[in-house]
Amino acid sequence: MTVRVNKPEFNIREKLSELERPIGLKGSELMRAETTQEARDLVSAGRKNLVINGDIRISQRYGTTATTISSGAFVIDRYSCEDNTAASITHQQVTDAPPGFHNSMKLTVTTTDTSIASGDYHYFRQIIEGNNINHLNWGSSNAKTVTLSFWVRSSIIGTHGGSVWNDGFNRSFPFDYSINSADKWEHKSITVPGCPDGTWETGFGRGINIGFAQSIGSTYQGTPNQWNSAGDIAPTTHVNLLGTNGATWYITGIQLEVGKNATDFEHRSYGEELALCQRYFYINGGEQHKIISHAFSPHTTEIAVAWPHPTEMRAVPTVTISSTNNNNTDFYFRTINNTGFSLTGNSRSLTQMTKHHASIWFNGMSGVSAVPGQVRVQAGRTAFIHLSAEY
């Protein structure tokens, strides 16, 4: 018996040419994806950046002013400076940025420290809230890999570093990267395998710390590009930026996303980014006659103001008032009868402050009209009420 199988004719040259069709880097990665979720991670479907203010657009406290601050304080929203050295560094929002970005953070060494002791450190960090990392499953066998990417430039070439660590400071992933050319923007990416052990906060506390080191003593150094059971802030080998007067270091486009690949930066609207920052910090106040809030006088000795926060805050905020004289005289009470009453003294109490609204009582006065009105900034003064739920 003879069996004949007929197949349609085809042009072998055309078939061979199809094998050479360009599909690009991402196309090749997609073809190698083993699961639907891996394919989604590669194309970055949905929201992805766990870092807030990664493009350094929001600077509520100091605007574009170069500022030297104490350890634990903030210049750019969501990024705190941590320092235990003899050096001084200014932090500043600037408009020097790579293509696709408008702002970056600039650090400038103004006082050097050429001898870094074992316990010394200077770095800045962002702490990601535990509520925002639940899906990573860190601390379990299902821990997801993430990729950290950023744009950076520096006047000091060589090996620089940073780290990712937990709140317990007993699990850390120090990483290194190279500045190849002085004063040129370079894009870097670090793949961080999910941490399978340790304790990682999943509530309102400190979830993940992401730090970028300028100089770190040996106590806080560790083997790079692996998980260490220690509090390592930097790799064992990295440059001492603080050793050169006038040295500069810039960063922007900071992104932390699920997956093994760095994808394009997620640009959110200005309003959305500002709201994300205001969960941790915002300012009420300003120049003369700025309305702080509607107010009332429950007694002739005090005035109460209350207003809703622009968004629910991470925690009940602390309040700091920075004004011309740093006391109550920088405010006045304008009643509904259009009469003004200048506040006196410096006694204030925070009553019934919550994550949803602010409440401040100005105390220690006399003869206040028991009518509703507004508290405003006094003529010729400035007054800023800082509300912070940062870590």
N, C-alpha and C positions, 0 to 999 in steps of 0.2 A: 504494500500500500504506500502510496506517495502522498505526503501532506505538504501542501503549498501554503505559505503564509505571505500575504501581501501587505505591505506597509506603504503609506503615501510617500511620494518622492520628496526629498528636501535637498537644499543646497548646502553642502558641507562647509563651504566657505562662509556662508552667512551664519551658520551655527557657531563656527569658530570665532567669528568676529564678536558674537554676543558675549563670549567669555571674557572679553576685554573691555566691556562696558564699564565706565567708572561709576562706582557706587559710593565713593568717599569713605572717610574714616568712620563716621557714625553708621553708615550703611553696613560696613563690615562688622562693626560691633553688634548691630541689631541682628545680623544673620547668625552671629555666634551666641546670642542670648538663649539661655536654656529654659527660661520661664517667662510667662507673661509679665510678671512683676519686674523682672530684670529688664525687659524691653521697655516698660513704662519708666523705670529709673533712668534708662539711657536717654530717652527723649524728654525727660523731666516733665511728665504729665502732672498737672496740678501745682499747688504751692510747694516750694522746696527749701527756701533759705531759712535756716534756723537762727541766723544772726540778724539782729535788729540794727538798723542804721549802718548797714555794711558799706554803703556808698558815702558815708560821712556827711550827709546833707543836713542833719539836724544838730544844731549847736545852740541850745536854749540859754545856757549859762553865760558864755563869754563871746558869742558870735564869732568874729574872725580875729579877736585879740589874742596875741601870743601871751600865754599865761604860765607862770611857774606855780605849782600847787603842792600841797602837802600829800603825803602818802595816804591812799584811800579815797582821794577826792577825784572829781570829774571835770574835764573840760568839754570834750565832745560827748554827746548823749550816749549812755550805755557803756562807755569805756572809762574805767578807773585806772589811775596811775598808782603803782605800788613801788615804794622806794625805801631803801635802807643803805644809802651810799653817801659819800661826801660830795657827789656831783649835783649839778643843777641842770634841769632840762625844761625848756618851754614846750608846751603843747599848743597847737593852733590849727584851726580849720582854714584851709587855703584853697585856691582855685587852680593849683597846679595838679593836673590829673591826666591819666592816659585817655586815649580815644574812647568815647562812650560814657565818660564820667565827667562830672563838673567839679567835685570837691575831693580833697584828700586830707588826711591828718599829717601834719608836719611836726617832727620832733627835732629840736636844735639844742646841742650841748652848749651851755653858757659857762659852766664851771666843771672842770674835769675831775676825774678820779682814776688815776693810773694804777692804783694798787687796790684791787678788789679782794677783800678778805673773804674767808670761806662762807660766812653767813650774810654777805652783802647781796643785794639784788636791786635791779631796776627793770620793771616790765610794765606793760599795760595789758588789761584783760577785759573781756566781756563775760559775764556770768549768764548763762542761759537758764531760764526758769525751768524747774522740774516738770511743770505741766506741759512744757513744749517738747519734751524728749521721751515721753511715755512710749511712743511707737518704735523707739530704737531698741527696746528690750535689753539695754545694757545691764550687765550683772547676771545674765542668763546664757544658756547655750544657744538661744535664738537671737543673740545680739547682732545688730545690723552694721555692716560696714558703711562708713561715711567718708566724704571727701571734702577737705578744706582747701579752698582756693582764694587767691588774693593777688592784687597788683602791688608791687613794692619798688622803691628806689632808694638809694643811699649814696652818700659821698664816700663811704667806706666799703671797699670790695672785700670778698672773702665769705666765710661760712657764718651765717646768722642762724638764729633758732627761736624756738618757742615750744609750747606744750599744750596738751589737753589733759585735764585731770578732774577728779571727783571732789565733792565737798569734804570728804574725810581726809583728803590729801594723802591717800595711801594707794591710789591707782593713778598712774600718769603715763602719758605717751609723748615723750619729748621728740621733737622733729628738728631737722636742719634743712636749710636751703642756701643756695649760693647767690650772692650778688656778683655778677660777672663783669659788669661795666659800671663805673662810677657815674652817678647822676643820670641814669637811664631807667625808664620804667621797664620792669620785667614781670611776667606773669608766672606765678608759682602754684603748684597743687600738691597736696599731701593726702595720700589715701590712708585712712585710719581704720583698721579692722575693729569690728565691734568688740567691746570689752566683755568677756564672758563671766567675770567675777567681780567682787567688790560690791559696795553699796552705792547706788545712784539714786538721788532724790527724784521723785516723780510727782511731788506736790508743788507748793508755793516756794519752797526753798531753793538752794543752789543746785541746779542740775548738772551742767557741764561748764567748767572754766576753760576758756580759750585764751592763752596768753602769748604775747610776742615779747621776746627778751631783748633788752639793750645791753645788759651785763648781769651775769649771775655767778655768785660764788660757788665753790665746789660742793657745799652742803646740798645745794638744790640742783645739781647736775646729774644726768644719768645717760645710759646708753640710748642712742636715738633710734627712732623708728621701730619700737617694740613697746609692749605694755610692761611697765615696771611696778613692783609692789612698794612704791615709795612716792614721796612728793617731789618730783623732778620738774623744774620749770624750764630747763634748757638742756641741750645736748652737752656732752663733755667737752666738745670743741666748738667755740664760737668767738667771734670778734668782740672786743670791748669797745663799743661805740662811745662810752663815756671817757675813753682815754684821749680823745682828740677834740680840742676846743673848736667849736664851730661846726662839728660834724652834724650831718642832717640825715634823717630817715623819714620816709613818707610811706603811707599805706592807704589803699582804698579797695573797693570791690571785694570785700571780705564775704565769703559765702561758705556755709557748712550745709551739705545736702546728703541725703541717703544715696548710696551707690558707690561704685568703684571709679567713676569718671567725673571730672570737673566739667560741668556744662555752662552755658552762657549765664551771666549774672542775671538774677531776677530783679528787674527794676519795678518797684512798687510806686504808686502815686505819692506825691509829697504829703498829701493829707493823711493817707494810710500810714506812712512811715512815722509821721508826727504823732498820730494817735497811739501807735505801738510804743513810742518812747514815753508818752504821757502816762502810760500805765505805771511807770517807774519814777517819773519826775515831771513837774510842770511849774510855771511861774504865773502868779496873779499879781498885777500891779503895773507900774510904769511911771510916766512923767506926770507933771502936775495936773490935777483935776481928773485923773483916771479913776473911773468908778471901780472900787473893789467889790462891792456887793450891796444889795439892798440890806437895810439894817433896821433895828428897833432898839428902844431903850426900855428894858423891863424895870429898871430902877433909875433913880436920879444919879447913881454913882457908876453906871456901866452902860456899855453899848455892845450889842451882840450882832455879829454878821454870820451869814451862812450861805454857801453856794454849792451847787453840784460840781464834782470833778468832771473834766471833759470826757473821761472814760473811767471804768472801774479800775482802781489801783490794785497793785499786787498785794499790798498790806495797808493797814492804817498808817498814813504818812506822818513823818515828823515835819515840823514847821520851823523854818528859819526866816526871820525878817531882816532884810538888808535895805537900809534907807539912809537918807542924808544924815540924820542925827541918831539913827538907830534907836529911836524910842517912839512913843505914841504921838509926839508933837508933829510928826510927819504926815499925820492923817487929820481929816476933819469930818464932822457929821453934818450933812445937809438934810434938813428936815423937809417934810412935805409942805410945810408952811414957808419954805424958801429962806429959812434962817440957818446960819452956819454956826457950828460949835466946834472950836478947836479942841482936839483931844489933848490930854495932859498925862504926865507920868510915864511909867514904863512897865505897868502891870498888865499882864495878859494871861488868859487861861484858855486851854483847849478843852472845850466841853462838847461831848457827844460827837467827836470826830470819828468818821467811819471810812471805809474803802470807797464809799459812794459820794460822800459830801464832806465839805470842810465846815468847821464851826469854830469861831474865835470870839472870845469876849474880852473887850478892852475894859479894864477895871481901874478903880482908885480915883475916880473923878467926882465932881459935885455939880449939882444944878443942871443936869442933863434933862432936856425936854422929853417927856414920856410919850413920844409920838414916833411913827415910822419915818424912814428917810433912807439916805445912802451914806456909806462911808467912802470917801474919796481921798486921793493923794493931795496933800496940802500944796498951795500955790508956791512955786519956786523950789519945790522939793522933788525927790524921786523916792519911790518905795516899792520894793519887790518882795513878795511873799513866796518863798520857795517851799514847795511841798514834795517830799521825797519818800518813795517806797523802795529805793535802791538797796542793795545788799551792803 
